[in-house]
Amino acid sequence: MMRLFALAAALLALAASAFAGEVKPKFVEKAYAVSGATGIALYQSMGANGPLLRGGASSAIAKTDFDLKWGRDYVRDGNDCVLKAARSFLTITYTLPKPSQTLPADLAARWRVFIDGIRAHEAVHGQYVAEMAQEIYDTTVGFRQPNDPDCKAIRDAIQTPLKAAFVRYKARNRAFEDAEMANGGNIQQLILALVNGP
């Protein structure tokens, strides 16, 4: 199982680096400390110390955040304006738990399986972010706004495909999260394996 999760994470990382060159995400991994000498203690520590979800009402075991900015080159073409080129500045940040002390051997082995699975889960969220950014690039570069010699209207016009890409990203993200977090789903299985052992 551990090899499977490690392979999944490696494949996702490879896929994220295989974009056509327009979008090249920077990946950052942050850790927060958890403590405990048993699986249940580690799980409870994650609940107490995990990153807060939006709204701050509850915490998560792990979290994927992103910061996406663009540099865009608009050029006048006759009486039109064209988005000639765009440069993405995308940082995807994973926040994951990390034990603050050396774990007993049997628990350390269960932890490696658990964290590999959580890392692979978060990598899917990161992949969705990168694919959204690529979609924004693909649907906006080359965009032409008629009767816009000052290249002003185009800045509002490209918001339509940009927002559509974000809506699709949110839907994919939510569907994946719901499936993973469902009763009997992957995340529950990872938690049970950590807490209950073999």
TITOR-946486 format. One record per residue: residue number from 1; x, y, z of N, C-alpha, C in turn. Coordinates in steps of 0.001 Angstrom, whole numbers, always signed. Layout:
N
NUM	X	Y	Z	X	Y	Z	X	Y	Z;
...
//
This chain:
198
1	+825	-1202	+0	+0	+0	+0	+861	+1254	+0;
2	+1952	+1221	+792	+2821	+2391	+866	+3428	+2678	-505;
3	+3852	+1591	-1212	+4422	+1785	-2537	+3395	+2383	-3486;
4	+2134	+1948	-3346	+1079	+2466	-4209	+907	+3957	-4028;
5	+870	+4411	-2763	+705	+5834	-2500	+1904	+6630	-2984;
6	+3103	+6093	-2773	+4307	+6788	-3225	+4314	+6897	-4742;
7	+3890	+5823	-5419	+3828	+5845	-6879	+2808	+6865	-7361;
8	+1649	+6909	-6681	+613	+7867	-7074	+1129	+9296	-6931;
9	+1815	+9571	-5836	+2346	+10916	-5627	+3375	+11268	-6692;
10	+4220	+10297	-7042	+5241	+10544	-8064	+4609	+10807	-9420;
11	+3574	+10046	-9756	+2900	+10244	-11037	+2223	+11600	-11101;
12	+1613	+12014	-9989	+947	+13307	-9973	+1960	+14442	-10103;
13	+3084	+14296	-9432	+4126	+15324	-9541	+4650	+15406	-10968;
14	+4807	+14246	-11604	+5272	+14219	-12987	+4265	+14873	-13910;
15	+2982	+14569	-13691	+1939	+15157	-14532	+1902	+16665	-14367;
16	+2095	+17137	-13155	+2044	+18576	-12918	+3186	+19299	-13619;
17	+4312	+18586	-13838	+5454	+19225	-14495	+5410	+19055	-16007;
18	+4376	+18358	-16500	+4345	+18003	-17918	+3468	+18923	-18757;
19	+3101	+20060	-18223	+2310	+20998	-19003	+3132	+21519	-20175;
20	+2435	+22092	-21146	+3071	+22471	-22404	+4121	+23566	-22227;
21	+4311	+24086	-21049	+5332	+25086	-20812	+4767	+26434	-20446;
22	+3466	+26630	-20683	+2887	+27932	-20376	+2722	+28125	-18875;
23	+2253	+27077	-18183	+2036	+27159	-16744	+3014	+26224	-16049;
24	+3840	+26782	-15191	+4829	+25986	-14466	+4682	+26283	-12979;
25	+3887	+25462	-12288	+3653	+25734	-10867	+4920	+25564	-10031;
26	+4977	+26336	-8971	+5990	+26136	-7944	+5284	+25451	-6774;
27	+5858	+24345	-6304	+5252	+23592	-5219	+6023	+23824	-3928;
28	+5274	+24097	-2856	+5854	+24324	-1540	+5165	+23380	-557;
29	+5943	+22746	+300	+5363	+21891	+1331	+5699	+22452	+2705;
30	+4663	+22688	+3492	+4821	+23179	+4854	+4355	+22090	+5817;
31	+4921	+22094	+7007	+4559	+21092	+8012	+4061	+21776	+9284;
32	+3117	+21127	+9944	+2732	+21548	+11288	+2953	+20358	+12223;
33	+3324	+20654	+13445	+3738	+19604	+14376	+2541	+18899	+15006;
34	+2649	+17576	+15086	+1690	+16767	+15839	+2483	+15894	+16796;
35	+1834	+15470	+17870	+2528	+14670	+18867	+1647	+13514	+19316;
36	+2300	+12499	+19865	+1581	+11333	+20369	+2358	+10069	+20095;
37	+2168	+9077	+20966	+2859	+7802	+20827	+1921	+6705	+20348;
38	+685	+7068	+20014	-284	+6118	+19467	-955	+6758	+18262;
39	-1596	+5916	+17443	-2299	+6436	+16277	-3416	+7384	+16656;
40	-4176	+7048	+17675	-5296	+7908	+18075	-4794	+9233	+18618;
41	-3663	+9210	+19347	-3098	+10456	+19872	-2638	+11365	+18733;
42	-2017	+10770	+17708	-1597	+11563	+16553	-2814	+12152	+15832;
43	-3851	+11364	+15681	-5056	+11840	+15008	-5701	+12981	+15793;
44	-5757	+12840	+17111	-6320	+13912	+17946	-5463	+15167	+17870;
45	-4153	+15000	+17784	-3260	+16149	+17662	-3469	+16867	+16328;
46	-3746	+16091	+15270	-4054	+16712	+13980	-5325	+17543	+14081;
47	-6321	+17022	+14799	-7558	+17763	+14974	-7358	+19060	+15735;
48	-6433	+19045	+16691	-6180	+20233	+17508	-5272	+21242	+16828;
49	-4370	+20757	+15962	-3330	+21633	+15418	-3365	+21815	+13908;
50	-4292	+21128	+13229	-4334	+21167	+11781	-4693	+22527	+11220;
51	-4422	+22738	+9946	-4731	+24032	+9307	-6228	+24278	+9280;
52	-6616	+25527	+9482	-8035	+25882	+9504	-8584	+25930	+8092;
53	-9812	+25475	+7952	-10508	+25589	+6686	-11035	+27005	+6527;
54	-11549	+27311	+5344	-12076	+28654	+5115	-13190	+28948	+6111;
55	-13134	+30133	+6698	-14095	+30498	+7721	-13562	+30246	+9115;
56	-12533	+29378	+9209	-11888	+29144	+10492	-12710	+28350	+11482;
57	-13799	+27720	+11035	-14680	+27020	+11962	-14138	+25648	+12345;
58	-13383	+25017	+11465	-12862	+23688	+11749	-11499	+23523	+11096;
59	-10790	+22491	+11544	-9452	+22247	+11021	-9463	+21025	+10111;
60	-8392	+20859	+9372	-8250	+19729	+8457	-6965	+18986	+8778;
61	-6868	+17751	+8312	-5630	+17005	+8463	-4537	+17648	+7616;
62	-4904	+18048	+6411	-3961	+18677	+5482	-4737	+19658	+4618;
63	-4006	+20491	+3915	-4662	+21546	+3145	-3805	+21929	+1949;
64	-4475	+22237	+839	-3803	+22750	-351	-4268	+24174	-603;
65	-3332	+25100	-650	-3623	+26498	-961	-2877	+26865	-2239;
66	-3339	+27922	-2885	-2598	+28375	-4062	-2663	+29886	-4178;
67	-1641	+30415	-4817	-1570	+31838	-5123	-1279	+31938	-6619;
68	-2209	+32523	-7365	-2083	+32608	-8824	-2157	+34069	-9257;
69	-1095	+34513	-9897	-1044	+35866	-10444	-636	+35774	-11911;
70	-955	+36826	-12656	-660	+36827	-14090	+26	+38119	-14505;
71	+927	+37973	-15443	+1443	+39119	-16184	+915	+38983	-17604;
72	+239	+39993	-18111	-404	+39881	-19420	+82	+40993	-20345;
73	+270	+40626	-21616	+695	+41576	-22640	-450	+41795	-23629;
74	-1022	+42999	-23587	-2096	+43372	-24514	-1506	+44206	-25648;
75	-1949	+43915	-26855	-1459	+44694	-27998	-2643	+45148	-28858;
76	-2497	+46331	-29424	-3519	+46848	-30331	-3315	+46225	-31717;
77	-4421	+45800	-32306	-4388	+45245	-33658	-5495	+45928	-34454;
78	-5119	+46982	-35209	-6131	+47793	-35869	-6944	+48517	-34821;
79	-8240	+48285	-34822	-9115	+48901	-33822	-9425	+47941	-32685;
80	-8817	+46760	-32742	-9073	+45735	-31718	-7933	+45685	-30716;
81	-8164	+44920	-29659	-7090	+44634	-28697	-6994	+43121	-28552;
82	-5768	+42625	-28512	-5525	+41189	-28413	-4625	+40920	-27212;
83	-4983	+39876	-26448	-4085	+39417	-25395	-3032	+38541	-26060;
84	-1869	+39142	-26294	-827	+38473	-27080	-113	+37386	-26285;
85	+143	+37635	-25012	+911	+36678	-24204	+522	+36823	-22739;
86	+759	+35762	-21981	+502	+35786	-20537	+1557	+34943	-19835;
87	+1920	+35386	-18651	+2879	+34661	-17820	+2215	+34376	-16479;
88	+2171	+33109	-16124	+1553	+32748	-14844	+2604	+32696	-13747;
89	+2194	+33091	-12565	+3014	+32981	-11363	+2161	+32213	-10357;
90	+2339	+30896	-10350	+1484	+30013	-9565	+2305	+29282	-8502;
91	+1909	+29469	-7264	+2507	+28734	-6151	+1427	+27883	-5500;
92	+1678	+26593	-5409	+768	+25654	-4771	+1428	+25191	-3482;
93	+736	+25401	-2367	+1302	+25096	-1053	+514	+23987	-378;
94	+1221	+22941	+8	+629	+21844	+759	+1020	+21986	+2230;
95	+46	+21923	+3116	+305	+21921	+4552	-34	+20538	+5089;
96	+978	+19868	+5644	+846	+18473	+6064	+1322	+18299	+7503;
97	+790	+17294	+8201	+1254	+17041	+9572	+2611	+16350	+9595;
98	+3347	+16594	+10669	+4651	+15949	+10856	+4859	+15688	+12348;
99	+5132	+14447	+12720	+5361	+14151	+14141	+6546	+14946	+14688;
100	+6376	+15427	+15910	+7423	+16242	+16528	+8447	+15395	+17269;
101	+8218	+14076	+17340	+9161	+13204	+18019	+9265	+11885	+17247;
102	+10302	+11117	+17578	+10481	+9810	+16952	+9364	+8881	+17397;
103	+8758	+8200	+16432	+7641	+7310	+16736	+8145	+5886	+16962;
104	+7430	+5098	+17780	+7755	+3666	+17887	+7713	+3020	+16507;
105	+8489	+1962	+16328	+8686	+1380	+14997	+7380	+1010	+14311;
106	+6470	+337	+15019	+5222	-93	+14378	+4360	+1104	+13994;
107	+4332	+2111	+14861	+3559	+3322	+14573	+4207	+4119	+13444;
108	+5539	+4138	+13417	+6250	+4858	+12343	+5912	+4261	+10985;
109	+5804	+2929	+10923	+5457	+2275	+9661	+4038	+2642	+9242;
110	+3096	+2672	+10192	+1711	+3054	+9883	+1642	+4527	+9486;
111	+2476	+5348	+10123	+2478	+6775	+9794	+2947	+7000	+8358;
112	+3959	+6256	+7922	+4456	+6434	+6553	+3370	+6117	+5529;
113	+2606	+5060	+5765	+1498	+4735	+4861	+460	+5852	+4884;
114	+141	+6324	+6081	-853	+7385	+6238	-423	+8661	+5521;
115	+791	+9128	+5777	+1202	+10417	+5223	+1411	+10322	+3717;
116	+1840	+9159	+3217	+1939	+8991	+1760	+561	+9113	+1121;
117	-448	+8530	+1774	-1807	+8629	+1252	-2349	+10037	+1297;
118	-2085	+10746	+2385	-2545	+12135	+2510	-1826	+13016	+1498;
119	-535	+12785	+1317	+229	+13583	+347	-306	+13356	-1079;
120	-621	+12103	-1409	-1183	+11807	-2726	-2547	+12467	-2901;
121	-3342	+12479	-1843	-4652	+13142	-1882	-4491	+14634	-2174;
122	-3604	+15283	-1449	-3410	+16711	-1647	-2819	+17008	-3023;
123	-2021	+16082	-3551	-1440	+16284	-4879	-2518	+16351	-5950;
124	-3626	+15641	-5748	-4736	+15728	-6705	-5332	+17141	-6671;
125	-5519	+17685	-5473	-5994	+19066	-5373	-5039	+20020	-6096;
126	-3750	+19814	-5906	-2764	+20656	-6579	-2820	+20501	-8089;
127	-3024	+19279	-8550	-3148	+19041	-9984	-4345	+19792	-10560;
128	-5447	+19802	-9846	-6633	+20528	-10308	-6356	+22029	-10415;
129	-5597	+22562	-9460	-5233	+23980	-9514	-4403	+24257	-10765;
130	-3394	+23405	-11003	-2523	+23606	-12162	-3309	+23493	-13467;
131	-4254	+22570	-13516	-5063	+22410	-14725	-5999	+23604	-14926;
132	-6495	+24169	-13828	-7309	+25379	-13942	-6478	+26520	-14518;
133	-5260	+26689	-14015	-4397	+27756	-14520	-4093	+27549	-15998;
134	-3864	+26299	-16393	-3605	+26015	-17799	-4832	+26339	-18650;
135	-6016	+26022	-18135	-7245	+26334	-18869	-7409	+27843	-19040;
136	-7094	+28591	-17991	-7168	+30049	-18088	-6219	+30545	-19180;
137	-5013	+30001	-19168	-4046	+30383	-20209	-4598	+30074	-21597;
138	-5061	+28848	-21768	-5494	+28388	-23094	-6690	+29166	-23624;
139	-7568	+29602	-22734	-8800	+30270	-23182	-8693	+31790	-23218;
140	-7584	+32335	-22705	-7476	+33799	-22717	-6381	+34310	-23649;
141	-5263	+33587	-23758	-4206	+34051	-24670	-4724	+33950	-26106;
142	-4609	+35054	-26816	-5165	+35141	-28162	-6554	+35744	-28188;
143	-7115	+36006	-27009	-8453	+36598	-26928	-8452	+37961	-27621;
144	-9455	+38188	-28450	-9552	+39436	-29209	-10816	+40195	-28780;
145	-10629	+41463	-28460	-11758	+42327	-28107	-11932	+43370	-29212;
146	-13033	+43291	-29962	-13252	+44269	-31039	-13494	+45676	-30478;
147	-13136	+46673	-31287	-13408	+48081	-30953	-12882	+48449	-29567;
148	-11623	+48086	-29328	-11005	+48368	-28029	-9563	+48826	-28244;
149	-9387	+49946	-28962	-8017	+50375	-29305	-7168	+50734	-28088;
150	-7802	+51083	-26975	-7048	+51441	-25769	-6808	+50238	-24847;
151	-7275	+49063	-25270	-7080	+47830	-24489	-7603	+47966	-23057;
152	-8809	+48469	-22951	-9445	+48595	-21636	-10572	+47582	-21465;
153	-11440	+47468	-22453	-12587	+46560	-22347	-12148	+45104	-22256;
154	-11024	+44787	-22868	-10571	+43397	-22871	-10286	+42883	-21469;
155	-9896	+43766	-20576	-9553	+43350	-19209	-10776	+42823	-18469;
156	-11920	+43412	-18759	-13165	+42899	-18182	-13660	+41678	-18958;
157	-13481	+41694	-20274	-14019	+40617	-21114	-13382	+39272	-20785;
158	-12084	+39263	-20462	-11432	+37970	-20195	-11839	+37395	-18838;
159	-12547	+38194	-18037	-13004	+37656	-16761	-14021	+36533	-16943;
160	-14736	+36539	-18072	-15754	+35503	-18296	-15133	+34117	-18410;
161	-14168	+33876	-19304	-13545	+32548	-19335	-12743	+32240	-18075;
162	-12178	+33267	-17460	-11411	+33061	-16230	-12327	+32540	-15119;
163	-13472	+33182	-14952	-14408	+32759	-13895	-14984	+31385	-14202;
164	-15204	+31092	-15477	-15736	+29781	-15853	-14747	+28679	-15485;
165	-13463	+28934	-15702	-12439	+27952	-15341	-12412	+27730	-13835;
166	-12582	+28800	-13077	-12573	+28690	-11617	-13782	+27909	-11125;
167	-14932	+28136	-11724	-16146	+27394	-11341	-15966	+25907	-11606;
168	-15387	+25560	-12756	-15144	+24150	-13066	-14135	+23548	-12092;
169	-13115	+24306	-11746	-12132	+23829	-10767	-12807	+23529	-9427;
170	-13635	+24442	-8953	-14288	+24254	-7661	-15178	+23020	-7664;
171	-15882	+22796	-8776	-16768	+21637	-8866	-15963	+20331	-8831;
172	-14873	+20276	-9581	-14025	+19077	-9584	-13424	+18848	-8195;
173	-12961	+19904	-7592	-12329	+19820	-6284	-13311	+19280	-5250;
174	-14529	+19825	-5265	-15547	+19414	-4302	-15959	+17967	-4530;
175	-16136	+17552	-5787	-16534	+16176	-6077	-15465	+15194	-5595;
176	-14207	+15522	-5839	-13118	+14663	-5386	-13083	+14599	-3866;
177	-13203	+15733	-3219	-13157	+15778	-1755	-14311	+14985	-1154;
178	-15501	+15138	-1708	-16664	+14411	-1195	-16466	+12904	-1314;
179	-15913	+12462	-2448	-15686	+11029	-2642	-14623	+10507	-1676;
180	-13553	+11254	-1500	-12466	+10826	-627	-12881	+10813	+843;
181	-13753	+11761	+1230	-14146	+11912	+2627	-15400	+11116	+2978;
182	-16000	+10460	+2006	-17235	+9713	+2244	-16994	+8561	+3207;
183	-18074	+8098	+3818	-17989	+6949	+4704	-17428	+5754	+3931;
184	-16336	+5208	+4406	-15676	+4116	+3702	-14702	+4570	+2632;
185	-14571	+5867	+2460	-13690	+6418	+1434	-12221	+6338	+1808;
186	-11382	+6817	+911	-9938	+6695	+1062	-9419	+7335	+2345;
187	-9879	+8543	+2663	-9368	+9232	+3851	-9760	+8496	+5119;
188	-11004	+8032	+5172	-11431	+7268	+6353	-10588	+6005	+6520;
189	-10297	+5334	+5407	-9487	+4117	+5480	-8069	+4418	+5971;
190	-7511	+5533	+5517	-6175	+5920	+5983	-6174	+6200	+7489;
191	-7207	+6891	+7953	-7302	+7214	+9387	-7457	+5942	+10215;
192	-8347	+5053	+9774	-8572	+3815	+10517	-7322	+2965	+10584;
193	-6582	+2899	+9496	-5352	+2123	+9487	-4323	+2710	+10452;
194	-4268	+4040	+10523	-3340	+4693	+11454	-3749	+4456	+12901;
195	-5025	+4617	+13166	-5522	+4543	+14539	-5570	+3112	+15062;
196	-6045	+2190	+14229	-6284	+823	+14699	-5121	-116	+14461;
197	-4237	+222	+13533	-3116	-653	+13260	-3517	-1841	+12413;
198	-2587	-2776	+12234	-2847	-3931	+11371	-3917	-4839	+11965;
//
